[in-house]
Amino acid sequence: AYPCKETYSFVPPSPPEKWPQRPILLRPSPESGMRIRGVRYSSSKTYLPLPGTGYCNGCTLPINNGLEKPGECLVIDFESDLFIGTAMLRIKNVCDPLKSGAELDPGNDKTASSSYFHHRKRTF
């Protein structure tokens, strides 16, 4: 069901084996007053339907891996009482956000050379 039963709970969705980008899980802080408006591609204003992807606006949010094509990074629109904004996260070697459990192939030259992280010391 959407939103899922763990929406805005203090306990992360379990078990970790079911997290779409395991071992990493990004989620909004429960009871922080922040509300996730939606997840979309950076080149679009239309929110993606999340049911069935393992993501939910209240408990699990996507992380980009630097291998996305231009305009296909996933961004998170959010708001609080004091601020409205958009967040985009990239973590090197995290699995594809829309292919749950997919493994990266670091030996794939085409993929590696077009990576956001390729030949760059982006470690911050």
TIMI-2910 file (N, C-alpha, C, CB; in pm, 1 decimal, decimal comma, always signed):
<rs>
+----------+----------+----------+----------+----------+----------+----------+----------+----------+----------+----------+----------+------+
!      n_x !      n_y !      n_z !     ca_x !     ca_y !     ca_z !      c_x !      c_y !      c_z !     cb_x !     cb_y !     cb_z ! resn !
+----------+----------+----------+----------+----------+----------+----------+----------+----------+----------+----------+----------+------+
!    +85,2 !   -119,2 !     +0,0 !     +0,0 !     +0,0 !     +0,0 !    +88,1 !   +123,3 !     +0,0 !    -96,0 !     +1,0 !   +122,5 !  Ala !
!    +33,2 !   +232,8 !    -44,7 !   +108,2 !   +357,6 !    -50,0 !    +23,9 !   +468,0 !    +10,6 !   +148,8 !   +392,7 !   -195,4 !  Tyr !
!    +72,9 !   +544,6 !   +104,2 !   +206,0 !   +528,9 !   +161,1 !   +215,4 !   +402,0 !   +244,7 !   +242,2 !   +650,3 !   +245,8 !  Pro !
!   +339,2 !   +357,1 !   +264,1 !   +359,1 !   +231,1 !   +334,5 !   +333,6 !   +247,8 !   +484,1 !   +500,9 !   +178,3 !   +310,3 !  Cys !
!   +323,9 !   +134,7 !   +554,1 !   +292,3 !   +138,7 !   +697,3 !   +403,9 !   +200,5 !   +781,0 !   +263,8 !     -1,0 !   +747,3 !  Lys !
!   +528,1 !   +207,0 !   +728,4 !   +639,1 !   +265,0 !   +803,4 !   +653,3 !   +416,1 !   +782,8 !   +767,5 !   +196,6 !   +764,2 !  Glu !
!   +562,9 !   +477,0 !   +707,3 !   +573,7 !   +620,0 !   +677,9 !   +588,6 !   +700,3 !   +805,7 !   +451,5 !   +668,5 !   +599,5 !  Thr !
!   +698,4 !   +775,0 !   +812,6 !   +730,0 !   +864,2 !   +923,1 !   +740,0 !   +795,0 !  +1058,8 !   +627,5 !   +971,0 !   +930,5 !  Tyr !
!   +765,9 !   +665,0 !  +1060,9 !   +785,1 !   +596,5 !  +1188,8 !   +929,2 !   +617,6 !  +1235,0 !   +752,3 !   +444,0 !  +1176,7 !  Ser !
!   +954,4 !   +593,6 !  +1363,2 !  +1089,8 !   +608,4 !  +1416,0 !  +1179,2 !   +493,0 !  +1374,7 !  +1086,4 !   +619,2 !  +1567,1 !  Phe !
!  +1119,7 !   +378,2 !  +1350,2 !  +1196,7 !   +259,2 !  +1316,6 !  +1205,8 !   +246,3 !  +1164,8 !  +1132,8 !   +132,2 !  +1379,2 !  Val !
!  +1327,4 !   +228,3 !  +1108,6 !  +1339,0 !   +211,3 !   +963,2 !  +1264,4 !    +86,7 !   +916,1 !  +1486,7 !   +202,6 !   +922,0 !  Pro !
!  +1222,5 !    +86,4 !   +790,4 !  +1157,6 !    -32,6 !   +736,7 !  +1251,0 !   -153,1 !   +749,3 !  +1116,8 !    -10,6 !   +589,0 !  Pro !
!  +1196,1 !   -265,3 !   +786,2 !  +1277,5 !   -384,9 !   +804,3 !  +1223,4 !   -497,2 !   +719,2 !  +1281,9 !   -426,8 !   +951,6 !  Ser !
!  +1299,2 !   -600,1 !   +698,0 !  +1441,0 !   -613,1 !   +730,9 !  +1526,9 !   -539,8 !   +627,9 !  +1481,2 !   -761,8 !   +738,2 !  Pro !
!  +1652,9 !   -509,4 !   +660,9 !  +1740,2 !   -437,7 !   +567,9 !  +1756,1 !   -507,0 !   +432,6 !  +1875,3 !   -419,8 !   +630,1 !  Pro !
!  +1738,3 !   -637,5 !   +427,2 !  +1749,4 !   -708,8 !   +299,4 !  +1645,1 !   -661,3 !   +199,0 !  +1734,9 !   -859,2 !   +321,4 !  Glu !
!  +1539,3 !   -597,9 !   +247,1 !  +1433,4 !   -549,6 !   +158,1 !  +1450,4 !   -403,2 !   +118,8 !  +1299,1 !   -568,1 !   +223,9 !  Lys !
!  +1552,8 !   -335,5 !   +169,9 !  +1577,0 !   -197,5 !   +131,8 !  +1615,8 !   -194,2 !    -15,1 !  +1687,1 !   -133,1 !   +220,3 !  Trp !
!  +1560,6 !   -103,8 !    -94,9 !  +1589,1 !   -104,4 !   -239,1 !  +1735,1 !    -75,5 !   -274,2 !  +1502,0 !     -3,5 !   -307,3 !  Pro !
!  +1808,7 !     -0,7 !   -190,5 !  +1949,2 !    +30,1 !   -219,8 !  +2039,9 !    -17,5 !   -106,4 !  +1967,8 !   +181,6 !   -242,3 !  Gln !
!  +2005,8 !   -133,9 !    -52,0 !  +2083,2 !   -187,0 !    +60,8 !  +2231,9 !   -188,0 !    +29,3 !  +2036,3 !   -328,6 !    +96,3 !  Arg !
!  +2317,4 !   -160,6 !   +122,5 !  +2296,2 !   -142,6 !   +265,6 !  +2264,4 !     +0,7 !   +305,6 !  +2416,7 !   -188,3 !   +339,6 !  Pro !
!  +2233,6 !    +87,3 !   +210,5 !  +2206,7 !   +228,1 !   +239,1 !  +2056,2 !   +252,8 !   +238,5 !  +2277,4 !   +319,8 !   +136,0 !  Ile !
!  +2010,7 !   +334,9 !   +332,6 !  +1870,2 !   +373,1 !   +339,1 !  +1862,7 !   +522,0 !   +369,0 !  +1793,4 !   +289,9 !   +446,9 !  Leu !
!  +1800,6 !   +598,6 !   +282,3 !  +1778,6 !   +741,7 !   +303,9 !  +1632,0 !   +760,6 !   +337,2 !  +1820,1 !   +826,9 !   +178,5 !  Leu !
!  +1607,0 !   +831,9 !   +446,9 !  +1468,5 !   +857,1 !   +485,8 !  +1456,6 !   +992,1 !   +553,8 !  +1417,0 !   +746,1 !   +578,3 !  Arg !
!  +1337,8 !  +1053,2 !   +550,1 !  +1318,9 !  +1180,1 !   +620,7 !  +1318,7 !  +1157,6 !   +772,0 !  +1187,1 !  +1247,7 !   +576,3 !  Pro !
!  +1358,1 !  +1258,7 !   +846,3 !  +1357,9 !  +1248,3 !   +992,2 !  +1214,5 !  +1247,4 !  +1043,2 !  +1437,6 !  +1364,7 !  +1056,2 !  Ser !
!  +1177,1 !  +1144,7 !  +1118,6 !  +1041,2 !  +1140,0 !  +1172,3 !  +1013,3 !  +1258,4 !  +1263,8 !  +1018,6 !  +1009,5 !  +1247,8 !  Pro !
!   +893,9 !  +1311,0 !  +1255,7 !   +845,9 !  +1422,1 !  +1338,6 !   +933,7 !  +1546,5 !  +1329,7 !   +836,9 !  +1377,9 !  +1482,1 !  Glu !
!  +1001,9 !  +1567,3 !  +1215,8 !  +1087,2 !  +1685,4 !  +1198,5 !  +1009,5 !  +1803,4 !  +1141,3 !  +1205,1 !  +1652,5 !  +1107,4 !  Ser !
!   +888,4 !  +1779,6 !  +1097,0 !   +810,4 !  +1885,2 !  +1033,7 !   +836,7 !  +1894,8 !   +884,5 !   +840,2 !  +2017,6 !  +1099,0 !  Gly !
!   +928,7 !  +1812,0 !   +833,8 !   +956,6 !  +1811,4 !   +690,3 !   +860,0 !  +1716,3 !   +620,8 !  +1103,9 !  +1770,4 !   +662,1 !  Met !
!   +810,3 !  +1759,8 !   +505,1 !   +720,1 !  +1676,8 !   +426,5 !   +780,2 !  +1657,7 !   +288,5 !   +578,4 !  +1740,1 !   +417,4 !  Arg !
!   +783,2 !  +1535,5 !   +241,5 !   +831,7 !  +1505,9 !   +106,5 !   +715,4 !  +1528,2 !    +10,9 !   +888,0 !  +1358,7 !    +95,3 !  Ile !
!   +736,3 !  +1618,0 !    -85,4 !   +630,5 !  +1647,2 !   -183,1 !   +627,0 !  +1542,2 !   -292,8 !   +650,8 !  +1786,1 !   -244,5 !  Arg !
!   +744,8 !  +1488,4 !   -329,3 !   +750,9 !  +1386,4 !   -432,4 !   +891,4 !  +1365,2 !   -483,1 !   +661,0 !  +1422,6 !   -546,3 !  Gly !
!   +907,1 !  +1259,4 !   -560,9 !  +1034,1 !  +1224,4 !   -624,5 !  +1011,5 !  +1233,0 !   -774,8 !  +1084,7 !  +1080,2 !   -581,0 !  Val !
!  +1107,6 !  +1296,0 !   -845,0 !  +1092,5 !  +1315,6 !   -990,2 !  +1229,8 !  +1313,6 !  -1054,8 !  +1018,9 !  +1449,6 !  -1022,2 !  Arg !
!  +1230,2 !  +1305,4 !  -1189,3 !  +1354,7 !  +1323,1 !  -1263,4 !  +1389,5 !  +1471,5 !  -1263,4 !  +1342,6 !  +1268,0 !  -1409,5 !  Tyr !
!  +1517,8 !  +1503,9 !  -1263,9 !  +1560,4 !  +1643,7 !  -1259,5 !  +1511,4 !  +1723,8 !  -1380,0 !  +1711,2 !  +1651,1 !  -1251,7 !  Ser !
!  +1484,5 !  +1657,9 !  -1491,3 !  +1439,4 !  +1727,4 !  -1612,0 !  +1287,0 !  +1735,7 !  -1622,3 !  +1494,4 !  +1657,9 !  -1734,4 !  Ser !
!  +1216,1 !  +1690,6 !  -1520,4 !  +1070,1 !  +1685,4 !  -1526,8 !  +1008,6 !  +1753,0 !  -1405,2 !  +1021,6 !  +1540,1 !  -1536,8 !  Ser !
!   +886,8 !  +1796,3 !  -1419,2 !   +813,3 !  +1852,8 !  -1306,1 !   +707,8 !  +1755,2 !  -1254,7 !   +747,3 !  +1985,3 !  -1346,3 !  Lys !
!   +698,6 !  +1638,9 !  -1319,1 !   +598,7 !  +1538,6 !  -1283,2 !   +657,9 !  +1438,2 !  -1185,7 !   +545,9 !  +1466,9 !  -1408,5 !  Thr !
!   +587,8 !  +1414,8 !  -1076,1 !   +635,0 !  +1317,9 !   -977,8 !   +616,2 !  +1176,1 !  -1028,6 !   +562,0 !  +1336,3 !   -844,9 !  Tyr !
!   +711,7 !  +1092,0 !   -993,0 !   +707,4 !   +951,6 !  -1033,7 !   +612,1 !   +873,8 !   -944,5 !   +847,8 !   +888,9 !  -1029,0 !  Leu !
!   +541,4 !   +778,4 !  -1001,5 !   +463,4 !   +689,0 !   -916,0 !   +561,1 !   +595,4 !   -844,6 !   +356,9 !   +607,6 !   -999,5 !  Pro !
!   +552,7 !   +586,9 !   -713,4 !   +650,1 !   +509,5 !   -636,8 !   +605,6 !   +369,2 !   -597,0 !   +684,7 !   +583,8 !   -515,0 !  Leu !
!   +475,7 !   +336,9 !   -595,8 !   +438,3 !   +201,5 !   -551,7 !   +508,2 !    +92,7 !   -633,1 !   +287,1 !   +183,3 !   -561,4 !  Pro !
!   +556,5 !     -7,9 !   -562,4 !   +622,3 !   -120,6 !   -628,1 !   +770,5 !   -101,6 !   -650,1 !   +557,9 !   -146,5 !   -758,1 !  Gly !
!   +823,4 !    +19,6 !   -626,1 !   +966,5 !    +43,7 !   -645,5 !  +1045,6 !    +19,9 !   -518,5 !   +989,8 !   +185,2 !   -694,3 !  Thr !
!   +977,7 !    +12,2 !   -405,6 !  +1046,2 !     +0,6 !   -276,8 !  +1063,9 !   +135,6 !   -210,7 !  +1181,2 !    -65,9 !   -294,4 !  Gly !
!  +1023,9 !   +244,2 !   -278,2 !  +1037,0 !   +378,5 !   -222,5 !   +901,4 !   +428,7 !   -176,2 !  +1097,8 !   +475,1 !   -325,8 !  Tyr !
!   +904,8 !   +520,3 !    -80,7 !   +783,2 !   +581,3 !    -28,3 !   +821,0 !   +721,5 !    +16,9 !   +720,4 !   +496,7 !    +89,7 !  Cys !
!   +733,8 !   +819,0 !     -1,2 !   +765,8 !   +955,8 !    +37,1 !   +795,0 !   +971,7 !   +185,8 !   +653,2 !  +1046,2 !     -1,4 !  Asn !
!   +749,7 !   +879,8 !   +268,5 !   +770,3 !   +895,4 !   +411,0 !   +878,5 !   +809,2 !   +471,6 !   +646,4 !   +868,2 !   +479,3 !  Gly !
!   +921,7 !   +702,4 !   +402,3 !  +1016,5 !   +613,6 !   +470,2 !  +1141,1 !   +579,3 !   +390,6 !   +948,2 !   +488,3 !   +506,3 !  Cys !
!  +1139,3 !   +577,3 !   +260,1 !  +1257,0 !   +538,2 !   +182,5 !  +1267,7 !   +627,1 !    +59,3 !  +1249,9 !   +388,3 !   +141,6 !  Thr !
!  +1380,7 !   +695,8 !    +44,6 !  +1401,3 !   +788,8 !    -65,6 !  +1519,8 !   +744,5 !   -150,8 !  +1423,6 !   +931,5 !    -12,6 !  Leu !
!  +1520,2 !   +776,6 !   -282,4 !  +1625,1 !   +728,8 !   -372,4 !  +1754,9 !   +807,8 !   -364,3 !  +1575,2 !   +731,9 !   -512,5 !  Pro !
!  +1865,9 !   +737,8 !   -394,8 !  +1999,5 !   +796,3 !   -401,4 !  +2054,5 !   +767,0 !   -540,5 !  +2094,1 !   +739,0 !   -288,3 !  Ile !
!  +2108,2 !   +866,8 !   -608,2 !  +2169,0 !   +848,8 !   -740,4 !  +2310,0 !   +793,2 !   -725,4 !  +2171,7 !   +982,7 !   -818,7 !  Asn !
!  +2360,3 !   +728,2 !   -831,4 !  +2493,6 !   +667,9 !   -823,9 !  +2596,6 !   +733,7 !   -916,6 !  +2484,0 !   +521,5 !   -856,9 !  Asn !
!  +2559,1 !   +837,8 !   -988,6 !  +2652,7 !   +907,1 !  -1076,6 !  +2656,4 !   +852,7 !  -1217,5 !  +2788,7 !   +901,0 !  -1019,3 !  Gly !
!  +2580,7 !   +747,6 !  -1246,1 !  +2578,8 !   +687,8 !  -1379,5 !  +2455,0 !   +729,0 !  -1459,5 !  +2584,9 !   +536,1 !  -1368,5 !  Leu !
!  +2377,1 !   +819,8 !  -1406,4 !  +2253,7 !   +861,4 !  -1473,2 !  +2283,9 !   +943,4 !  -1598,0 !  +2165,6 !   +942,2 !  -1377,3 !  Glu !
!  +2197,6 !   +931,6 !  -1696,1 !  +2206,6 !  +1016,1 !  -1815,3 !  +2165,6 !  +1157,6 !  -1776,8 !  +2116,6 !   +961,1 !  -1931,3 !  Lys !
!  +2208,3 !  +1258,6 !  -1852,0 !  +2167,9 !  +1395,6 !  -1821,6 !  +2015,8 !  +1407,8 !  -1813,7 !  +2223,1 !  +1491,9 !  -1927,3 !  Pro !
!  +1969,1 !  +1472,5 !  -1707,5 !  +1825,8 !  +1492,7 !  -1687,2 !  +1755,3 !  +1376,5 !  -1621,2 !  +1761,1 !  +1520,2 !  -1816,7 !  Gly !
!  +1827,2 !  +1266,1 !  -1593,9 !  +1763,0 !  +1148,6 !  -1535,4 !  +1804,0 !  +1123,7 !  -1390,2 !  +1795,4 !  +1027,0 !  -1618,0 !  Glu !
!  +1865,1 !  +1223,0 !  -1326,7 !  +1891,4 !  +1211,3 !  -1183,2 !  +1758,3 !  +1221,6 !  -1110,4 !  +1991,9 !  +1321,6 !  -1133,7 !  Cys !
!  +1743,0 !  +1143,7 !  -1006,0 !  +1622,0 !  +1153,4 !   -925,7 !  +1641,4 !  +1261,7 !   -821,2 !  +1587,6 !  +1017,6 !   -859,1 !  Leu !
!  +1543,1 !  +1350,8 !   -810,6 !  +1547,1 !  +1457,7 !   -711,8 !  +1426,9 !  +1444,6 !   -619,7 !  +1549,4 !  +1597,0 !   -780,0 !  Val !
!  +1441,3 !  +1498,3 !   -500,1 !  +1339,3 !  +1488,5 !   -396,7 !  +1293,2 !  +1629,9 !   -363,1 !  +1393,4 !  +1414,3 !   -269,4 !  Ile !
!  +1167,8 !  +1661,1 !   -389,9 !  +1111,3 !  +1791,0 !   -352,5 !  +1056,3 !  +1779,0 !   -210,8 !   +999,0 !  +1836,5 !   -453,4 !  Asp !
!  +1090,9 !  +1874,3 !   -125,9 !  +1048,4 !  +1869,0 !    +14,1 !  +1011,4 !  +2007,3 !    +62,6 !  +1158,7 !  +1809,3 !   +102,8 !  Phe !
!   +942,8 !  +2012,6 !   +176,4 !   +906,4 !  +2140,3 !   +236,6 !   +894,2 !  +2125,5 !   +387,6 !   +774,6 !  +2193,1 !   +176,8 !  Glu !
!   +912,1 !  +2237,8 !   +455,7 !   +890,6 !  +2245,3 !   +600,4 !   +819,5 !  +2377,9 !   +625,5 !  +1027,6 !  +2234,8 !   +682,4 !  Ser !
!   +800,1 !  +2411,8 !   +750,1 !   +734,7 !  +2539,0 !   +781,2 !   +819,1 !  +2658,3 !   +737,2 !   +706,1 !  +2548,2 !   +930,6 !  Asp !
!   +950,6 !  +2639,9 !   +725,5 !  +1040,7 !  +2750,7 !   +696,2 !  +1107,2 !  +2745,0 !   +559,4 !  +1145,2 !  +2756,2 !   +799,5 !  Leu !
!  +1097,7 !  +2632,5 !   +488,3 !  +1178,5 !  +2616,4 !   +367,8 !  +1110,8 !  +2521,5 !   +270,4 !  +1318,3 !  +2565,1 !   +403,1 !  Phe !
!  +1122,2 !  +2552,4 !   +141,9 !  +1079,7 !  +2462,4 !    +34,8 !  +1200,8 !  +2442,7 !    -55,1 !   +955,1 !  +2519,7 !    -45,8 !  Ile !
!  +1234,2 !  +2317,9 !    -88,2 !  +1353,4 !  +2295,5 !   -169,0 !  +1352,1 !  +2162,4 !   -241,6 !  +1474,9 !  +2303,7 !    -83,0 !  Gly !
!  +1463,2 !  +2138,2 !   -310,6 !  +1484,1 !  +2014,5 !   -385,6 !  +1620,4 !  +1959,7 !   -347,8 !  +1473,6 !  +2038,1 !   -540,2 !  Thr !
!  +1626,6 !  +1830,2 !   -321,0 !  +1752,6 !  +1765,1 !   -286,4 !  +1785,1 !  +1658,6 !   -390,1 !  +1745,8 !  +1703,0 !   -144,7 !  Ala !
!  +1914,0 !  +1645,8 !   -420,6 !  +1960,9 !  +1540,1 !   -509,1 !  +2087,0 !  +1484,3 !   -445,0 !  +1987,6 !  +1592,9 !   -656,4 !  Met !
!  +2088,8 !  +1354,1 !   -421,5 !  +2204,7 !  +1289,7 !   -359,7 !  +2270,0 !  +1193,5 !   -456,2 !  +2164,5 !  +1216,5 !   -231,9 !  Leu !
!  +2403,5 !  +1190,6 !   -452,4 !  +2480,9 !  +1093,4 !   -530,3 !  +2579,0 !  +1026,0 !   -436,3 !  +2555,6 !  +1161,6 !   -650,5 !  Arg !
!  +2583,1 !   +894,7 !   -442,4 !  +2682,5 !   +817,7 !   -368,3 !  +2743,0 !   +717,6 !   -465,7 !  +2619,3 !   +745,6 !   -242,8 !  Ile !
!  +2874,1 !   +724,1 !   -477,3 !  +2945,5 !   +635,1 !   -568,6 !  +2923,5 !   +489,0 !   -530,2 !  +3095,6 !   +667,9 !   -569,1 !  Lys !
!  +2900,1 !   +406,6 !   -631,1 !  +2885,1 !   +261,3 !   -618,1 !  +2757,6 !   +215,7 !   -547,2 !  +3002,2 !   +207,0 !   -545,1 !  Asn !
!  +2659,2 !   +303,7 !   -529,6 !  +2530,5 !   +257,9 !   -478,1 !  +2453,7 !   +199,0 !   -597,1 !  +2449,4 !   +376,1 !   -408,2 !  Val !
!  +2367,0 !   +101,9 !   -572,3 !  +2296,0 !    +39,5 !   -684,2 !  +2198,2 !   +137,0 !   -748,3 !  +2221,5 !    -86,0 !   -637,1 !  Cys !
!  +2158,6 !   +108,3 !   -871,1 !  +2066,1 !   +191,7 !   -947,1 !  +1937,8 !   +211,1 !   -866,8 !  +2035,3 !   +128,4 !  -1085,7 !  Asp !
!  +1892,5 !   +336,2 !   -848,0 !  +1776,6 !   +360,0 !   -762,7 !  +1646,0 !   +298,5 !   -812,2 !  +1757,6 !   +505,2 !   -747,1 !  Pro !
!  +1631,8 !   +273,0 !   -940,8 !  +1507,0 !   +215,1 !   -990,6 !  +1520,5 !    +68,4 !  -1028,1 !  +1458,8 !   +292,7 !  -1110,0 !  Leu !
!  +1637,8 !     +8,3 !   -999,3 !  +1658,2 !   -134,5 !  -1022,5 !  +1701,7 !   -195,0 !   -891,2 !  +1763,6 !   -161,4 !  -1135,6 !  Lys !
!  +1607,0 !   -223,0 !   -805,9 !  +1633,8 !   -270,3 !   -671,2 !  +1729,4 !   -389,7 !   -669,3 !  +1504,1 !   -307,5 !   -603,4 !  Ser !
!  +1837,4 !   -374,6 !   -591,7 !  +1933,8 !   -482,7 !   -576,2 !  +2027,3 !   -500,9 !   -693,8 !  +1862,4 !   -608,7 !   -552,4 !  Gly !
!  +2017,1 !   -417,2 !   -797,9 !  +2102,8 !   -431,7 !   -915,8 !  +2247,4 !   -402,8 !   -877,7 !  +2056,6 !   -337,4 !  -1030,0 !  Ala !
!  +2336,1 !   -478,1 !   -932,5 !  +2478,0 !   -459,1 !   -904,5 !  +2540,5 !   -369,7 !  -1012,1 !  +2551,4 !   -595,8 !   -897,4 !  Glu !
!  +2633,8 !   -285,4 !   -970,3 !  +2709,0 !   -205,0 !  -1065,9 !  +2817,7 !   -290,4 !  -1127,8 !  +2769,6 !    -79,7 !   -998,3 !  Leu !
!  +2855,1 !   -258,9 !  -1250,0 !  +2965,1 !   -328,7 !  -1316,3 !  +3079,5 !   -229,4 !  -1332,6 !  +2920,6 !   -388,4 !  -1455,4 !  Asp !
!  +3169,9 !   -217,3 !  -1232,3 !  +3276,8 !   -119,1 !  -1239,6 !  +3372,8 !   -143,2 !  -1355,3 !  +3352,8 !   -118,3 !  -1111,2 !  Pro !
!  +3372,5 !   -262,6 !  -1413,8 !  +3460,6 !   -292,2 !  -1525,7 !  +3405,0 !   -249,7 !  -1660,3 !  +3489,9 !   -437,4 !  -1528,6 !  Gly !
!  +3283,1 !   -203,4 !  -1664,3 !  +3220,5 !   -161,0 !  -1788,7 !  +3275,1 !    -23,0 !  -1826,2 !  +3064,6 !   -158,3 !  -1775,4 !  Asn !
!  +3364,3 !    -16,7 !  -1927,1 !  +3430,1 !   +109,6 !  -1962,7 !  +3331,6 !   +217,5 !  -2003,7 !  +3528,6 !    +86,9 !  -2074,7 !  Asp !
!  +3229,5 !   +181,0 !  -2079,2 !  +3131,8 !   +281,0 !  -2124,8 !  +3062,2 !   +343,5 !  -2003,9 !  +3027,0 !   +216,7 !  -2221,0 !  Lys !
!  +3022,6 !   +257,6 !  -1908,1 !  +2955,5 !   +306,6 !  -1788,7 !  +3051,6 !   +388,9 !  -1704,0 !  +2898,5 !   +190,0 !  -1707,1 !  Thr !
!  +3171,6 !   +337,4 !  -1681,4 !  +3267,1 !   +405,1 !  -1594,2 !  +3311,3 !   +539,5 !  -1650,2 !  +3387,8 !   +317,3 !  -1571,7 !  Ala !
!  +3335,4 !   +550,3 !  -1780,2 !  +3385,7 !   +675,3 !  -1836,6 !  +3280,1 !   +784,9 !  -1841,0 !  +3438,4 !   +651,1 !  -1975,3 !  Ser !
!  +3152,3 !   +748,4 !  -1835,0 !  +3048,7 !   +850,8 !  -1835,1 !  +2999,3 !   +881,5 !  -1694,4 !  +2932,5 !   +807,5 !  -1922,2 !  Ser !
!  +3062,6 !   +822,3 !  -1594,6 !  +3021,7 !   +840,8 !  -1456,3 !  +3053,4 !   +981,2 !  -1406,7 !  +3089,2 !   +738,1 !  -1367,6 !  Ser !
!  +2968,5 !  +1032,6 !  -1323,5 !  +2989,6 !  +1160,8 !  -1257,4 !  +3119,4 !  +1159,5 !  -1176,7 !  +2870,5 !  +1194,3 !  -1166,4 !  Tyr !
!  +3158,1 !  +1043,3 !  -1128,5 !  +3275,8 !  +1030,6 !  -1043,7 !  +3403,0 !   +992,9 !  -1119,4 !  +3249,7 !   +929,0 !   -938,1 !  Phe !
!  +3395,1 !   +958,7 !  -1248,2 !  +3509,3 !   +909,1 !  -1325,5 !  +3621,4 !  +1012,1 !  -1332,7 !  +3465,1 !   +871,0 !  -1466,5 !  His !
!  +3740,9 !   +973,2 !  -1291,3 !  +3861,7 !  +1058,8 !  -1290,5 !  +3843,1 !  +1186,5 !  -1210,8 !  +3901,1 !  +1094,6 !  -1432,3 !  His !
!  +3761,6 !  +1182,1 !  -1110,0 !  +3742,6 !  +1299,0 !  -1024,0 !  +3758,6 !  +1254,9 !   -878,3 !  +3601,9 !  +1365,1 !  -1047,9 !  Arg !
!  +3817,5 !  +1339,6 !   -800,1 !  +3836,7 !  +1309,5 !   -658,3 !  +3721,1 !  +1368,8 !   -580,3 !  +3972,9 !  +1364,6 !   -606,3 !  Lys !
!  +3604,2 !  +1318,0 !   -606,4 !  +3484,4 !  +1365,9 !   -537,1 !  +3458,8 !  +1272,4 !   -419,2 !  +3359,5 !  +1371,7 !   -633,8 !  Arg !
!  +3519,8 !  +1303,0 !   -308,9 !  +3509,2 !  +1215,3 !   -191,9 !  +3440,5 !  +1286,1 !    -76,1 !  +3647,9 !  +1167,0 !   -148,6 !  Thr !
!  +3385,2 !  +1402,5 !    -98,4 !  +3322,5 !  +1476,7 !    +10,3 !  +3175,1 !  +1454,0 !    +11,3 !  +3351,9 !  +1624,1 !     -0,4 !  Phe !
+----------+----------+----------+----------+----------+----------+----------+----------+----------+----------+----------+----------+------+
</rs>
